Amino acid sequence: MAAYAALASLLNTIHHMMTHPRLSTSFHNNQIRALEEKAALLLNFIETYNYGGGGCEEAQDLESLIASAAHTAEDMIESYIANQLLPLSGDDEETTLSISLYLQKKRAIEEKNAAAVGDVDQFHGGSNQAIEEPAPHVAGDECMNYLRQIIKDMVAMIEKANELKEKQRLREDQPPTHSTPPLTQTGDETAMVGFGDELIQLLEELTGHQSNLHIISIVGMGGMGKTTLAKNVYTNKLIIHRFDIRAWATVSQQYNAKQILQQLLSDKANSSDKDVDKLGEQLHKTLFGRRYLIILDDIWSVEAWDEVRRFFPDNGNGSRIVLTTRLSEVANNCGSSCFAKNLLDENESWELFCKKAFQNEDCPTELEKVGREIVRLCKGLALSIVVIGGSLLKSPRSVGYWKSVAKDIESSPNSKEKEESLDVLFSSYNHLPPHLKPCFLHIGVLKLINYEKLQISSIIQLWVAEGFLKSNGGQVLEGIAEDYLKELIDRNMILVVKRSRNGKMKCCDIHDLLRDLCLKVAEQQGFFHVITRCPVLGTERRLVYDNDPWWRTTRFPLARSILKYRFDEEDTSKNRLLRILDKGSVKKSLGCVNLRYLALWNPNELGRLELPSSLSLVWNLHSLIFHKSFIDHLRVVAPIEIWKMRNLRHIKCNQIYVPQPDGQDDLLILENFLTLGNALNFRLSEDVCKIIPNIKILHLLYDGKLRGYDDSLKGCLCNLDRLHKLESLKVRCDSGWWDYKLNEILTFPSSLNKLTLNCFQFDWEDLTTIGSLPLLEVLQIVVISRFWKSLFFMICGT
């Protein structure tokens, strides 16, 4: 996995560099092309060799060395770029450290192989001389000499890879590991198998004659199907008919009483500014006198229950509350009755497995024996069966491949109950294609710092910035990332929990057990390091940390990704290789010229924030995000140099003023620019439309009190129909510009599938124009009408 991510990232960096007019002349082209060729060959080896399992120890050692070589080559390239853009920015500390780590890794593997077979030359290309340790500070031509040596080492690695293919030969029925088209149905809900008696029993508890408020706890270990059972009861027609109100809240370990109440209230109240007591009062009033069913899913402590229980009235009419928990203590202390969720028996397990592995087809006769063995190894754990069955759905239907899966499951060591589940689930991770492994681990890490649902758009932007995604030459990287997500969904590794009105994925989630697996594997493989009070080495490449000050005495010169639980003022300007910074400081992060994803968060900024012209030195910036903690009271002003940032893809802010380009004849076309929101009084001139021809999401805000920016709304929007790939458009007019009529200022591109208009003069005839848009699926309008003071309506369709 580490080798795939490292090689894909290296190839992406080379591509970005070689297409940049200033940087492409900074290196010897033949040397960079040779590195690119060798990296591509090694990536092909990783893709074909790793599909279906972990491989032999010899292959794992080779992968580890390949990852280290790719990391070091990329470190040298981006450190060299930092020196070109900011000549006085550093002393090449990261290059020296990276080379040392690579040489240590190489020497350790050589010594191990020499002890085993007595062949000390296998990575020296026949030479008995290893590279000497780097000088205290490696820079300039000396750095390039080490890069040439790494290219030579990669030649030896390719030879070793070919030897491994000959010795171990891939299974003939093993398919290539490139992304395959996702299934039409992703199966958001788990099949209701093996719960027949339990479902009936629970329905009887919920619909019985007991009139007082009755609390039922469903208890069982993670992955046994507690949530699935509760969900199927919740959507049962009998239950829907019986209860006046049904509400669901997911609690989890890091519970928050306010968030629980907000989930239960859903859209019934504007709850953002209310405290727990006011929300509880609102919920109590909503439930009072009505028969209700409340589901509190995944509750981990009695304290969480105690904080919200007082808001549920006993109406004496048969209302019910259902809790799901892994802990018997919680069930015994919270519930009026305890409902134990049992493991599936052999027949129930087989039925569930077949539904996931074959969907509507019968199990082929030749696979039944090995399939039943796989099911037996799952030990009746519904989650394991679902995940492994989903993984096999898109895998080769051959006896040999399925036996390898069974062998992989069986080889996991026995341990405690939770570890047993993780060991079983590890098989599904191990059998993911290499291109999905880093993406899956990354989702688990993101879930650690995001207690709520994960935004699909943020996940995709982070994957693109990390460099995990292998370009296929034709499809945009965001499209490739979406396909990867769909593959993980089809394999039941993650779940879609929210869709937009046109059916597109909006939020996803991952089961706690799978999240724990991600964290365990990510730390074992050095993919991500979650900083705790344990010692750190200072060589970590991806970091997750909180605000504890103890770790700040440690330098992380090789850090590429920093994710935070919350904002702090840490100065990251010396992290010259940093490419992802979440919750960073506005003033202390713009010196990182290799940044690709920058999410700014500064609650102390008020009024107007002018971004410096030096922002354009961040040569490979993809996403510029302003977190919601402060954007509501901050207006951002972008420099005119933003039009020179050729790799920019997404800008997201509550209000950002983007100046017009300077009108030069040699306009730089931002081919990859996809998102702009929310641009303040933005003029869509002909030049702007030429610069951003592929934009897909455009959110515009016009404020009449700021007409100094532009005094003609018609002039701002008259070229809108030139954006032929625009899919989502939102236009909002604030005070002062409500007198404009819709048909005077707007002409829509035919590519639109989502349209939001706020505060225009609107005639019903305008619906004819909007209705003629061939791809439009969602329409939201808030208008000023000549017949009514104001009007809101929304139309969703397909």
N, C-alpha and C positions, 0 to 999 in steps of 0.2 A: 504493500500500500504506500509506504513512504517513498519508495522508488518511483512509483507512478506519479504521485503528486509532485515530486521534485523535478522529474523529467518534463512533465507537462508544463510546469511553471517556467522552467528554463527555456523551453521552446517558445512559449508565449512572450517572454522577455526579449528573446532574440528577435522575434517578429516585430514587436513594438519598436525596438531600437533601430532595426534596419529600415523601417519605414519612416523614421524621423529624420528630416533633412539635416539637422545639425549633428545628431549623434551617430548617424550612419557612416560618417567620415572619420569618426574618432577611433575606429578599430581597423585592423587589417582584415579586409573582407574575406580573404581566403581562409584565414584562421577561424573566423566566426562561422563561415559556411561549413568548414570541416567539423567544428563543434556541433553545429546543428544537425549535420548528417549522422554523426555518431550517436547523438542523443536520440534521434528518431529511430535508429536501429535498435537501441537498447529499450526504448519504449515499446517497440513492437514485440521484443522478447518478453517484457513484463506482461503485456496484454495477453499473449498466447500461452505463456507458461503458467500464469497464476490462476487461470480460470478453473475453479473446481476444488481449490484447496490451498494449503500453505506451502506445499512443495517440500523437498528434502532439505536437510540442514545446509548442504553445500550451496543450494540455490538461494536459501535465505541469507547466507553470508554474502553471496554475490549481490543480491538486492540491496543489502545494507551498504555495501561499498559503492554501488551505483548511486544510491541516494546521496551519500556523502560527497561523491565527485560532482554530482549535479548541483548540490547546494553550494559547494565551493566555487564552481565555475560561475554560477549566478551571482554569488556574493562579490566576486572579483569584478564582474561586468558592471553591476550596479554601483559598487564603490567607485569604480573608474568614472562612471557617469556623474556621480555626485561631485567628484573632483573637477570634472569639466564644467558643470553648471555653477558650482560654488567652490572656487579654487582654494579658499581658506577655511573650508567647513570641517576638516578633520585630519587625523594623522594616520588613516588607513588601519586603525586598530582592528576593525572587523575583518579585513582581508587577512592580516597576520593570524588572527585567532582561527578563522575558517580553514586556512591552509594547514595549520597545526592539527586541528581536529581531523582533517582528511588524512594526513600522514599517520596519525595515531591509529585511526581505523584501519588503514591499509596495512600498517606494520602488524597489528594484532591478528588480522586475518592471515597474513603471510606466515606468521609464527605458528598459528594454529594448523594451517595446512602443511607446513614443513614438519611439524611434530607428527602429523597423521601419515603423510606419504613421502616425506623427505624431499619435496620439490620446492626449493626456495625461489625459483625463478618464474613461477607461473604468472605473477602479476608484474614482473619486471621486463617482460618482452624478451627474455633470454639473457638479460644483463644481471650481473651479480651486484650491481650498485644501486642502492635505493636513493631516493631524493633526500638531500640533507634537510635538516630542520630549517624553517625560514628564519631570516634575520629578525631582530626585534621589531622592525617596521618595514613591511614590504610595500613598495609603491612603484609606479611607473613601469619601465621596461622590465624590471625584475618580476613584477606581478604578471606581465604577459608571458614571461618565461615559464612560470608555474602553470599558466593556462595551457601553454603548448604541451607541458608534461602531462596534464590531465587528459588532453585529447589523445596522447599516446597511450595512456592507461586505459582509456575507453576502448581503444582498438583491442587491447588484451582482454578486456571484459567481454567484448563481442565474441572473441574467439572462445572464451570460456562458456559463454551462453550457448554457442553452437555445440560445444562438447556436451553440455547438459541435455540439449535437445536430442542428441544422438543417443546418449546413455539412457535417458528416461522416456523418450518418445511420448509425445502427447497422445492421449486417447483419440482414436480415429473419429469417434462420434462427437468430439468436443467442438462446438461452434466458435467463431470469432467473438471477441468481447466488446465490439463496438456497440453503441447504443441502439437498441432495437425499438421499433415503433411500439408505443404504449397500447395496452388493451383498451377497447372501447369502454368497458365497464371497470371502474377501479375498485368497486366493492367497499364503500365507506363503512359498512356495518358488518360485523361478524355474523356468520351464519348461525342460526339458532338450532344447534345440534346438541343432544345429550341433556337438554334442560327441560324435557317434557314434564316429568313429575314435579320438578322444582318450580317450574312456571305455574303449574296448576296450584301447587301449595301456596305460592306467593300471592297468586290472584285471589285465592280464598281468604288469605289474611287481609288483603286490601279491600275486599268487598263484603267482608263478614258483617254481622249484625251489631258488633260492638260500636256504640255510638260515640264514646269519648275518643279524644285524640290518641291514636295508637302509633307507636314508633317501632319500626322493624329494622334490625341490623343484619346486613348480609356480610358474613365474615369469611375470610379465606386468604390464602397466600396470593402474592402477585401473579397474575397471569391465569387464574383459575376461571375467569369469566364472570366475575361479580358485576362489573360494569355492563357487560353484554346482557346479563339476565335483567338488570335494572332497566336498561334501555328498551328491551323487548316488552317489559311490563309497561313502561312509560308510554309506548306507542301502541299498546294493545287497544283495539276498538272498544272493548268493554270498559276499559279504564277511561278512555277519552269521553265516552258517553256518561260515565258515572260521576266524574269530578268536574266541578265548575271551573277550577283553576288548577293547572299543572305547571310546575316550575322546577328547573334543574340548575344546580350549581356544583362545580368541581372545586374541591377544597385543597387537596394536595398537602405536602409536608410544610411548605412555606405559606401557611394560610394567612389570610388578611380578612378580618371581619367585614370591612367596608366592601371589599371586592366580592365576597360571598353574597352580601345583600344586594349589590348592584346586579349580579348575575340573576338573582331571583326576581328582581324587579324588571329586568330586561329593559325594554323601551318605554315602560309605563311612567317613568319619571326622569326629569333632568337631574341626575344625581351627582354630577361632577363636583359641585360645591357643598354637598351635604356631608355632615359627619355621621358616625355610626348610629347615634341615637335618633337622628332625624330620618335616616334611611330605614331604621327599624320601625319607627313610628309609621312611616309610609307603607311599609310592608304589612304591618299589623292591620292598618285600616283597609288595605286591599284584600286581606284574607278574612277579615272579621265577618261572621255571618254566612260564609260560603264554604262549601265542601271543597277541600283542596288536597292535592297530592304534591309533596315536596320530596325531591331526590337530592341528597347531599352525597356526592360521589367522592370516593378516595379520601376519607377523613382519617387523620393520623393521631389525633389527640383529643382527650376529653375537654381540654381547654377551648379548642375550636368550637365544639358543640356548645359549651357553656356560654360563649360570647354571643351566640345567635338564638339560643333556644327560647329566650323570653319574648321573642317577637312573633312566635307562632301561637295564635289563640286556640283554645279548646272550645270549639263551637258546639260540641255535643251532637254533631251531625255525621260522624263517620269519617272525619278527615284523617289523613295518614302522612307519616314522614318515613322515608326509607333512607338508611345510611349504608354505604358500602365501606368496608375497612379491612385492612390486613391484620389488625390487632384485636385479639380477643378481649383485652382489657377495655378498649374503647367500646366494643360491642356490648359488653356486660354492663358498662356504666351509662351508656346512652340509650339503649333500646329497651322497649317494653318486652320485646321478644327477640330472640337471637336465631338467625337463620344461617346455618352452616353450609357453605358452598363446597361441594365435594369434587374430588378429581373425577375425570371422565373414566368410565370403564373401557374395556377393550373394544367393544362394538361401537360405543359412542365416539371413541377416539378415531376409529377407522372411518366412520361416517363423516366426521368433521374434516379429517385429512383429505378424503376423496373430494369433498365439495371444494376445498381450497386448491388441491393439486390438479384436478381434472374438470372442475366446474360442472358443466352439464353432461360430461362424457363418462363412460364407464372406465374403470381401471383396466388397462391392458393385462391380459393373463400373465404375461411374462414378468410384469412388475409387481404383482400382488405379494409375492413372498418377501421380497426386499422392502416393499412399501410397508407391510405389516411390521417388519423388523424396525424400520425407522419410527413407526408409531409407538412400538413397544418402548423404545429408548426415550420417547418423550414423557413417559410415566404419567400419562393422563392430564398433563398440564395444557390447558386449552390454548394459552398464548403461544407456547412452543409449537404446538401442532399447526396453529394458524400461520405463524411466521415461516416455519419450515415448509409447510404445504404451499404457501404463496411463493416461496423461493423456487420450489420445484416446478411450479406452473409454467415458468418461462425457461426452464432448463431442459437439457437433452433427455428424452424419454428412452434411455438405454439402461440395461441392467448394470453395465460397468460403471456408469456415472452414478447411479443411485446407490450402488454398493460403496462407492467412495464417500458418499454423503453419510451412509450408515456407519462406516468405519471412522469417519471424522467425529461423529457424535459420540461413538463409544469410547474413543480415545481420550475424551475430556476427563480429567481427574475428578473423583468424588470429593465433595466438600459439604459445607453447610447448605441449608435449604435454599437460601438465596443464590449461593454460588452454583448450586446444581442447576438452577434455572438459567443463570448466566452462561454456564458451560454448554447447556443445550442450545441456547440462543446464539452462542459464539459460532456454532456450525453454520447458521444462516449468514452471519457476517462473513465468515471465512469463504463461503461459496458465492459471495457477491462478485460480480465482475470488477476488475481493478478500478475502472473509472467511477464506480459507485462508492467504493470504500471510503475515500476521503470525504466525499459529500455526506455520507451517512454519519461519520464520526463528527463532522462539523455541526450537523443538526443537534446531536446530543450535547455538544459543548454549548451551543447557543441556548438550548433549553435550560442549562444550568443558571444562566444569568437573566433569562426571560421567563418569569413564572407564569405568564399568561400565554396566549396563543402566539405562534411564530408567524410573522408576516411573510408570505411567499415572496413578495417583491424584494424585501430586505435580504432574504436568503439568497436569491438569485444574484443580487448585486454583490454580495460578499463572495460568492463562489467565483464570479467573473474576476473580481479583484484579487482573490487568492491565487488565481492561475490554475485551478484544478481542471479546467475544462479544455479538452482537446478540440481544436478547431477542425471542422470538416471541410473547410474551404468555401461553402456556400451559405450555410445557416448562421445567423447571428448567434453570438455566444449566449445571449439571454434565452433564445429558443432552445439551444442545446441544454442549458440548465433546467428549463421547464420539462424537457423530455426526461432528464435524469430524475427529477422529482417524481414524475409519473411512474417511472420504473420502480422507484422505492415504494411508492404507494401500491402498485400492483403486487409487490412482494410482501405487503403487509408490514413493512418496516416503519412506516409513518402513516398517519391518518389525516385526511382532509377534514377539518372541523368547521370550516366556513367557506362559502362560495359567494361570489358577487352576484348581482341580480341577473347577469347574463350567463351564469353557470360556471364562470372561470374560477379556478382555485384562488382563494384569498388568504386563508390561514391554515396552518397545519399544526400537528402536535405529535409527540412521540411518547409512548408508554414509559412509565418510570423505570421499568425493568430494562427496557432497551436503552434508555438514557444512561442508566448505571453501567450497562455494557459498553456504551460509547466512551464514557469517561475512563473506564478501566483499560480499554484497549488503547485509547488516545494517549494515556500516560505511560503505559507499558512500551509503546512504540515511539515515544518522544514526539508525537504529532502535536499535542497541546499539553501545556503544563499549567495546572491550576495551582496558583501560588497559595500555599497555606503557611503555617509556621514551621514547616519542614525546611531543611537547608536547600538552597538552590545553587546551581553551578555557574550561572551567568552566561551559559551557552544556549539557553532555550530560545527557540525560534518563534513559537506562538504562546502567548501568555493570557491567562485570565486572572485578574486580581481584584481585591477590594481596596478599601482606603487605609488599611493598617499601614502605619509609617515604617514599620521595621524593615521591610524589603527594599526601601529606597536607597539604602547604602550599597546595593548590588547593581552593577551596570549590566545591561543586556545589549551589547553592541550588535548581536546577530538577530535581534527581535524583528520579525516581519509583521506580526499581528498582535495588537494589544486590545483586549476586550475587557471592559470594566463593569462592575456591578453598579457603580454610580460615578458621578463626575468628581474630578479633583483637578488641582492646578499643576499637576506634575509636568515638568519641562521635558518634552520628548524631542526637542530640536536636535539633540546629539545622536538620536537613533537614525542614522543616515539611510539604513536599509529598510526602515519601517514602511510598510505598504498599506496596512489597515489600522486605523485608530478610531475607536468608538468612544464617545463621551470625552472628547479631547477639548483642550482649551483653545480659544480663538487665537490668542496671542502667542502661545507656546508650541504650536504644532506646524506652522506654515513653513518652517525651515527644513522639513523632511522632504527632499525633492523627489524621492521615489514613492511617495504616497499614491495609492490608487483609490482608497475609500477613506474619506474623512468625514466623520460625523461630529459636528461641533456642538458643544453644550456648555453654556456659560450663563448661569442665572444672574450674574452681576451686571451683565451688559443691558443697558436700557437705551431706548430711543433709536439711534442711528449707528450702524456699524459699517464702516467702509473697509472692504477687503483691499489689501495692498496690491499694487501692480506686480509685486514679486510672486504672487500666486501662480503666474504663468510659468515660473521656473519648475513648478511641480509637473514635470513633463509628461507623466503617465497617469494623471488623475482621471479616474473614471466616474466617481460619485462624490458629490458635495452635498452633504445632508446637514440640516439644522434641526436639532432635537426639539421636541415640542415643549420642553421645560422652559424655554425662554423665547421661542420665536413669536409667541402671541404679543409680546410687547417690544419687539425689535424689528426694525426695518433694515435689511441688508442692502448694501450698494456694491455691486460687482464692478471691477475695473474693466476698462475697454479691452485690456489684454486677454480677457476671457475668451474672445473670439480667436485667439491664437492657440488655444489648448486643444490640439487635434484629437486627443483620445478621450475627451470628455463625453460621458454618456448620460448622466443623470444629475439634475439639480433639483433639490426639494427644500422648500422654505415656505414660511407663512406669507412673507412679503419680501421680494427681492427685486430691486431695480437693476435692470440690465441695459446698459447704454447701447446705442446704435453702433454698428461697425463703422470704421473711419472712411468707407467708401472707396477704397483703393481698388484698382483694376484686378489685382491678383488676390482675390478673396480666397481664404482657406476654407474648403468644404469640410464640415464636421460630419463625416459619413456615419459615425457611430452614435451621434447625439440622439437620444430617444425620449427623454423626459425633461420637461421644464415646468415647475410649479412652485410657488405662484408668482408669476412675473407681474410687476406693478406698472401700470400704464405703458405696456409693452407695445411698440410699434412694429407690426409685421410688414416691414418694407420688402421690396423685391429682393434686395441684397440679403436680408435675413432669411427669406424663404429659400434662396439659393444656398446659403450656408448650412441650413438644417433640413435638407430634403427628406430625411428618413425619420423625422420625429414622429413618435406614436402617441405620446401623452402630453397635452398642453393645457395648463390651467392659468387663466388670465384674470387679473383684478384691476379694475379701473375706478379710480377715486377722483371725483370732480373737484375736491378740495386741493388737489395737487396738479392742477392743469399746467403748471409750469413745465412739466415733463412733456406734455403734448396736448394741444387744445382741440384735437379732432379725433373723436372716437372712430368715425368712418375711415379716416386715414390710417388708423391703427389696424383695422381688421379687413380692409378691402382686398387683401391678397391671400386671405385664408384658404381659398380654394386651390392655391398653388401647392399646398402641402398634401401630396397625393397618398401618403402613407399614414396620415393621422387617423388614429382609432378612437381616442378619447379626448373630448374637448369640454372644458368648463369655462364659462365666462360669467363674471360677477361684476355688476356695476353698483358702486356705492353712491352716496349722496352727490347730487349735482349733474349726473348724467342719465337720470331716469327718463328724460324727455326724448331720448332717441328711440325711433321705431326699429323693430327688428329687421324688416325688409330693406331698410336704408343702409345698414352697416354690415350685414353678414351674408356671405355666400359660402355654403358649406362644401367641403370635399366629399366625394361619394364614398370614400373609404371609412367614414365614421361608423362606429358601432355603439358608441355611448356619447350622449350629449346632455350637458347640464347648462341651463340658462337661468340667470338670476337678475330680476329687476330690469326688464325692458318694457317699452310699450309694445303691446302684442295684439294683433287682430287674428281672428279665427282663420282667416285665409292663409296666414303664415303656416298653419299646420299642413297645408297642401305641399308647401315647399319641403318642410321637414319630413313629411310622410313619403316623399319621393326618394329619400335616401335609401339605397337598396340594401345596405348592410346594418342599418340601425336596429339595435336590440333593446337599448335602455334609453328612455327620455325622461329627464327631470326638469321641471320648469317652475320658477317663481316669477310671476310677471306682474306688471302694472297694466291693468285692463281699462279700457274706456267705459266698460259696463260695470265693473266692480273695482273697489278701491285696491284690492290685491287678490291674487289667486295663486294657489299652489296645486299642482297635480303632478303625478308621476305615472308613466306608462312603461311597462316592461313587456317584452315580447321576444319571440324567436324568429 
